Amino acid sequence: MSAFEVIGGKRLRGSITPQGAKNEALQIISAVLLTAEKVTINNVPDILDVTRLIELLQLLNVKVERLSKNTYTFQADDVNPDYFGTSDFRDKSSKMRGSVMVAGPMLARFKKAYIPRPGGDKIGRRRLDTHIIGFEKLGAKFEYDEKLNEFVLKAPELKGTYMLLDEPSVTGTANIVMAAVMAKGTTTIYHAACEPYLQQLCKMLNSMGARIKGVGSNLLEIEGVEKLHGTEHTMLPDMIEVGSFIGLAAMTQSEITIKNAGIKHLGIIPDKFQQLGIKMDFRGDDIHIPQQDLYEVQRYFDGSTVSFSDHPWPGLTPDLLSIILVTAIHAKGSVLIHQKMFESRLFFVDKLIDMGAQIILCDPHRAVVLGLERKQQLRGVVMSSPDIRAGVSLLFTALSARGKSIIQNIEQIHRGYQDIEDRLRGLGADIKTLH
């Protein structure tokens, strides 16, 4: 198994461009199953999770052509739905969470879908109730096969209806939207997710002939159509990468420019890092982070300690809490990190404590970070990446530490970050891959 060897303590300098959005890619690529016509997708991130999903589509007989490193065409005019019932599908889909996203398109177009237990990060339970209940309300029937550990959904006809989601699940909303665009009649989804990636999916579907209103709000109205056609779509820059690079610049006392950051789609992400005391300049669509020897956490107006917690959009995405936590290690001041959604996502802090960070893990959801104020340096250690976001957080922490660190299980990092070691080396980072 491969590992990163990192020599930390060096200041970085230069420009870096975020990849295409991982979380958008899993939805957009699944949506090509909704039409027999050709779909072209630009700015596709070259990462393991996306590659696995594309391979899954190819096994379904979807014609895939790679025009360049980040541009593909897809044509689903000869799909083999029976592949979903095979052990090979169950084995491959168990290695990635994105496999669940093909259920909505398959149900809409082929009236049958399978949802095996999804794989991916070890960050705690991710329930599928929102997906299944939404499909049921559209008229699908499901059975759960305990032996095979998968749901089988069938729907001779999907019918539009009103539904109030139990949670604004991004993947749940996306899956239900993809099923509803070809349902008979009108579907109204209240308490829908409204993340930029969901907006992008709706934008793409409308360009294919769907009729979706309320995009960007938590109330979607979808008038079903009989058929969708081909289109061309370009993905947004990955907001998680943008936030990660802001944190990296601050932690390593570096001057970094994030090119083509998609600033208007970042929501409150820049504000949250500014709350940590990090300075940044906005130059067109670029973000420039100047070198700062020390950054000080802002307090609330009443003088109380700042807390960072995840919320549905337009609140702070949970995928950035790990980065905010490690960025706070070097700050002046203290913060409370409250990870509400996933009960195991903070468990990587034991590795940070081994490096010399002052962190109190209160429970599976909350951690208090006592900033070191640059009065002492972190030290390099041997550690393992438990999930995508924690993995890159550990990598960036190693770059800010003194001495050598070894990060194992880097496949987790490669699932979400394209050519990360090469791009960091372009900034001057001392990082190499051990095989």
N, C-alpha and C positions, 0 to 999 in steps of 0.2 A: 504494500500500500504506500502511495506517495506521501511526502511531507514537505513542508516549507522550512528552510533554514533562513532565519532572519537575523541580521546584525543591526540592532536598533541604535537609537541615540543620534541619528543623523538628520539634519534639517533638509527638507525637500524643496524643490523649486521647479516651476514650469506650469504647463497646461495639461489638462486631462479632459476627455470628452466622455460623458456618460453613455452607456449602451442603450439600446432600445428597452422598453419597460418589460421586465419579466412577467409581472402579473397581468399586464395587458395581453402579452403574447399568447398565454395559455387560453384566453378567451377567444381572441381573434382567430387563431389557427384552428380552433375547434369549430368556429362558425363557417369554415369553408365547406363543411359537410351539408350545409343547408341548400346548396345549389349544385347543379350539374355543370354549370359554366365555370370558366377559368377565373380565378381570383389571384391577384398579385399583391404581395405584402412586402413593404419596405421597412428597413430598420429593425429587422428581426435579430434579437440577441443570440449570439453564438454560444449558448450555455447548455449544460447537460439536460436540464429539465425540458427545455424547448426541443432539443435534438431527439430526446426520447419520445415526445409527443408526435413529432414529425414522422419518426420511424413507425409509430403506432398507426398513423394515418396511411402510410405506405403499405402496411400489412393488411389494411382494409381495402386495398386496391386503389387508393387515391393516387393520382399521377402527380408527382412532385418534381419540379425542376428548380435547381439552384442557379439563379442568374448571376449572383455575386455572393460574397461572404454573408451579406445581410439582407438579400432580396431573394424571394422565392415566388414561384407560381404553383398553384394547387388546382387540380380539377378532379372533382368527386363525381364523375359520370359513370362509374362502374363499381360502386361500393359493394362489398361483400358483408352484409350485416351478420351473417352466421359466424364470422370470425370472433364476435364478442362472446360466443358461447364456449370458446375453446380454453383449454388450460394455459396455452401460450399467452392469450390475452390477459388472463388473471395473473400470470407470473410477471408479465411486463408492467401492467398497470399498478401492481402492488409496490413498485419501486418509485412511483411518482404520484403526487397528489393531483396533478393537473389532469389525470385521466378521467376524473369525474365530470369534467367540462364537456365531454363529447356526448353525454347522456341526453341533454336537451335537444341538440341538433338531430341526433339519431331518432329520438322519439317523435319529433316534428315531421321528419321526412320519411322515416321507415317504420314508424309506429311501434318500435320495439327498442329497448335499451337495457344495458347491464351496468350496474354500478358495483364493482368489487370494492373491498376495503382498500382505501387509498394508502399510498406510502408517502415517504418524504421525511420531513423533519421530526426529530424526537422532542417536540415542544409541548406535548400534551394532546388531549383529545380534541379532535375537530369533528363535530357531529354533522350528519347529513340530513337531519330532520327537515331543515328549511327546503332543501332540494326536493325530497320525497313528498312532503306535504303539498308543495306547490304543484308538482306534477299530478298528484292525486286530484287537486281542485280543478285542474284542466281536463280531468277525465281519465287519467291513467290508472291502471290497477297494478299493484305490485305484490310480489311474493319474495320472501327472504329464504334463501337456501343456506341453512346452517352448516351443512357439510362443505359447501364451496365458499361460504362466507361472502355472499354477494346478493344484491337485490336484482330481480328481474322485473322490468316494467313493460307493460303492454298497453297500447291505446289505439284501437281501431279508428277512433276519431277524437281529436282534441277540441274542446269547446271553450271559448272565452268565458271568463267569469271575474268576479271581484275577489281579491284576496288581501288580507292584512298579514304581512309577514311577522313572525314571532321575533325576528332580529333582522337588522339590515345587512345580512350576509352578502358580501360582494360576489362570491362564486355562486351562492344560491340565487341571487337576483339575476345574474348573467345567465345561468342555466334555465331559469324559468322564462326569461325574456326570449331566449333562443327557441324554446319550445312554443311560446305563445305567438310568435310572429307568423306562424302558418296554421294557427288554430282557427276554427270557425267562429266568427263573431269578435266581440271586443273583450279584451282582458284589462283589468285595472289592478295595478299592484301598488299598494300603499305600504309605507315604511320600507320602501325600496332603498338599496344602496345607491349612492350618487357619486362615488369616486370618479376621478377623471378617466380611469380605465374603463369603467362601466359606460361613461359618456362616450368614449371612443368606440366601444362595441356598438352602442345604439347608432352612432353616426355612420359606422360602416354598414350596419344592417339597413338603415334608411337609404343609403346609396345603392343597396342591392334591391330596393323596391319595398322594403318593410314600411310600416306606417306606425311610428312610435312618437308619441307626444310627451312632453314633460321632462325631456332629457336634462339632467343636471339637478332635478328636484327629487324628492322622495315619493312622488306620486306619478307613476307611469301609466299611460293609456296606450294600449296596443290594439290596433285594428288588424285582424288577421288577413293575410293574402294567400292566394293559392300557390304562388311560385315566386322564388327569388332568382336574381340573375347575378352575373359576375361583376366584379368591381376592382378598384385598386385602392389600397389603404397604406398609410404610413404611421408607424407607431410613435408614441411620445418618448422622450428621454425618460430613463428610469429615475423616478423621484427618490427612491431609496438610495441609489448610488449618489445622487446629488447631495443628499443629506450626509451620507457616509464620508464623502470627500471634504465637506465642510468640517466635520469632526476631525478627520485625519490632519488637515492643515493646522487646526488649533492644537491638537495633541502633540504634534511634532515640531511646533513653533516654526511653521513653514509658510512660504508665500506661494499660493496655488491659485490658478485661474481655472474655473470649471466652464468649459466652452459649451455653447448650445444647450443650456440647462433647462429650457422650457419653463422659464420663471413664472409665467402667468398660470401654469398648472400646478405650482408647488404649494398653494394654499398657505397655511401657517408655518410650514417647515422652516423657512428662513427666520421667522419671528422667534421660534423656539430656540434656535441656536444663538440668536442675539440675546435671548434671555439668559444664556450661559455666559454672556459677556463677550462673545465672539464678534469681531468687527468684520464687515463685508461691504463691498461696493458692487452695485449693479451696473454693468456696462453693456447696454443693449440686452442681448439674451445670455450674456456671460456673467458669472459671479466671480469676483476677485476677492480672495481672502488674504489680507496683508499679514506679514509676520508679526506675531504677538508673543512677547516673552511671558506674559501672564494675562489671564482673562478671569474676571470676577463675576460670580453668579449674582444676578439681580434679585433683590427681595421684593415681596409684595408690598404694597403701599402701607400696610399696617405693620411692616417689619417682620412678618412671619416667613418661615422657610419655604422656598419654592418647591413645588411638586410637579412632576411630569407624569401624565397618565394617558393611556390610549383611549381614543374615542372614534366612533364612526365619522367619516368625512362629513363636514370639513374640519373635524378635529384631527388630532395627531395620530398618524398611522402607527399601529403597534410594531411594525417592522423596523421602526427607527429607535425604539426605546433602548435596545442593546447598545447602539452607537452613542446615544445621549448619555447612557450610564458610563461608558468608558471615557467619553470626553470629559465628564465631570470629575474624573479621578484627579486630573492635573489642575483643576480650577481652584480659585480662592472662594471658599464658601461651601455650603452643604446643600444637597438636594435629596428629595424623596422620589424614587422611581416606583410607580404603581402600574404594574403590568396586569390588567384586568382579564384579558381574554384567554391567556394560555398559562396553565398552572406550573409548567416546567421550564419556562423560558429564561428565568433568572438563575437557574442552577449553575450556570457557567461562572458565577462570581467567585467560586472557590479557587479557580485558577488565577483570577485577578488578585485575590488576597495573597496567594503564594508569591505573586510578583511584587508585593509590597503595597497594594492598594488598601485604603481604609474604607471598608464597606461592611455594613451590618445587614445581613439577610434576615429580615423580620419574619417572613413567612414565604410560601411559594410565589406570592404575588407582589411583595414589596421589599425594596432594599433602600437603605440610606447610604449615600456616598458622602464621605467627609473629604473634601478636596485637599490635596497635598500642598497646594500653593507653590509648587516647584521647590519646596524645601528639602525634598528627598526624591531620588530617582527610583523608578521601578527597575526590577532586575529580570533578566531573561530566564525563562524556565522551559521545560518540556510540557506540552499540553496537547489536547485533542479537540477538534472542532465538533460540537454536538449538533449544530444546525447551521443553516446558511448565514443567518444574521449574527449569531454568536460567533461563528467562525471568522467572519470578516472583522468583527469587533476585536477578537483576540489577535488577529493579524495586525490591525492598526495599533493596538496596545503594544505589541512586540516591537513595532517600528519606533514607538516612543520610549521604549525601555533601554536600559544600559546592558550591553553584552548580547549574547546569542540566545535565541529562542528557537525551539523546534515545535512546529504545529503539525500534528498528525491528522489523518482522516480529512485531507483537503478536498476530497471528492464533494463533500458537503458545500464547500465554498464555490467550487466550479459549477455546482448546480445553479448558482444564481449570479455569478460574476464572470464576465467574459474576459479572457486573457488578462486576469487581474495582476499576475506577477509581472508580465511584460509592461503593462501600463504603469505600474508602480516603479519599475526600474527606469522608465522614461522620466520619472520625477527625481531620480537619484537614489531610490531605495536600494538597499543591499539585501536582496532576496534571491534565493535559488531553490529549485525543486530537487528533492532527494527521492530517488526511486529504490 
